[in-house]
């Protein structure tokens, strides 16, 4: 398996972990549990950001620049709802 494939899988896993920690934070019933989940979420978000940045540096995570007109159209569409 190539490095790119491994990084993509790692990014998917850490995104799933972030999702779990987010829900744990939201649903926690005590301040201590909330704090533990929140700390774990923040650490996981830092890891996710590092993986993303590494992939972007290598050109493995491409983003698309969207025209301002498309952005404005989308904003207007949802502002009317």
Secondary structure, DSSP 8 states (H G I E B T S, - for coil): --HHHHHHHHHHHHHHHHHHHHHHHHH--SHHHHHHHHHHHHHHHHHHHHHHHHHHHTT-S------HHHHHHHHHHHHT-
